Amino acid sequence: MTFEPPIHWNDYEDIAMKLYERFGDDFNEGRIYRIRFTDLHKWILEIPNFAGTAEQSNEGHLEMIQSTWVYEWRDSQKK
């Protein structure tokens, strides 16, 4: 069993990777940008080892996570 450090709101790449692992190619770039922040917020809070609280979130975090998720998705398309 490997130790995974806790994930916080500003760990954008870690969150984006976890979301990509969970949803894979179910969401392409266009769909990721159309996700409601309420849904994105809920999915982030469901990530195992996520240590942030709902109250610590803000729109800036969600926007960064969303765009980082798009970069994760784009990178996976190149392989």
MOGI-V717556 format. One record per pair of residues at least 24 apart in sequence whose ideal C-beta (glycine too) atoms are under 6 Angstrom apart, sorted by the first residue. I is the first residue (numbers start at 1). J is the second residue. Records with the same first field share a line. If there is no record, write none. Layout:
# MOGI-V717556
I = J, J
This chain:
# MOGI-V717556
4 = 49
6 = 49, 51
7 = 49, 50
8 = 51, 52
9 = 52, 56, 57, 61
12 = 64, 65, 68
13 = 68
15 = 44, 65
16 = 68, 69, 72
17 = 72
18 = 47
19 = 69
20 = 72
29 = 70
32 = 69, 70
37 = 62
